[in-house]
Amino acid sequence: MFRRRLDLQGKTVLLTGGASGIGAAAARILAARGAKLALVDLDEAGLAAMVAELGDGRARAFAGSVTDRAHLDTIVAEVVAWTGAIDVVWANAGIAAEPVATIASIDEAIFERVVEIDLLGVWRTIRAALPAVRAANGHILLTASIYAFAPGMANAPYAASKAAVESLGRSLRAELAGTGTTAGVLYPGWIETPIVNTSRHVDPVPMELISIGFPGPLGKLVPAAQLAEAAVRGIERRARRIIHPRIWVAYSLLRGLVNPIIDLGVDHHRRAQRLVAEIDARGGKGPRS
């Protein structure tokens, strides 16, 4: 079926995680395209700053957690009452585990909190907004990550959640095929956001592990605005998948061949194993001072 291009002028976009990082960068671009924005985040001060920057007529803040389904239902109803429709929902809110830890050493509550927000928060956002988006023949975008298909050493709850989000998005897209409503998955690489800056610049051990797992251009940091621009263009095209930076496209397409080779390399990479063992020995407590 032909996918009709989505003109964002005058359309309503519900965007979670809209107070900072990718969400804030995307909000600016969406507003410039003429969209009205319903920004959802726990950071009330950050939301207020974004609304002040974009203009109250262009954006509204909805403070709340994507883990609270009842509150998401209320937000959806308030947004529809405000603009009359929800044309796009972008389930973007996410966190990473802090401090960095292995599966054996991570605090169970931290592991489950990441999954609660990064996977179940995406599910609850979609489920709450889906009737409104279907009524508008709109588009749904789910933020996954290149961690959906790359190794997740010392980052298991994030990687597992993002792999599940990819599968959720593909399932949703297939179920919506032929209905006029579309869905896609966003796969950011290493983007300059608070989450990435924490993992790369605070603790030298995961920094080195990242450099081993993501060598050269694979680990290059990309500005959030650049990723957001690619994502918004993807929304306008109703793209099935948006991978940025583009260097990851080949990896994604060849993952069935590449991942076994990477797994074999990890099995024999002594330095990476020593770094993981050092993180494991911390007992989920972060670097020793």
Buried (B, 14 or more C-beta within 10 A) or exposed (E): EEEEEBEBEEBBBBBBBBBBBBBBBBBBBBBEBEBBBBBBBBBEEBBBBBBEEBEEEBBBBBBBBBBBBEBBBBBBEEBBEBBEBBBBBBBBBBBBBBBBBBEEBBBEEBBEBBBBBBBBBBBBBBEBBBEBBBEBBBBBBBBBBBBBBBBBBBBBBBBBBBBBBBBBBBEBBEEBEEEEBBBBBBBBBBBBBEBBEBBBEBBEBBBBBBEBBBEEEBBEBBEBBBBBBBBBBBBBBBBBBBBBBEBBEEBBEEBEEBBEEBEEEBEEBEEBEEBBEBBBEBEBEBBEE
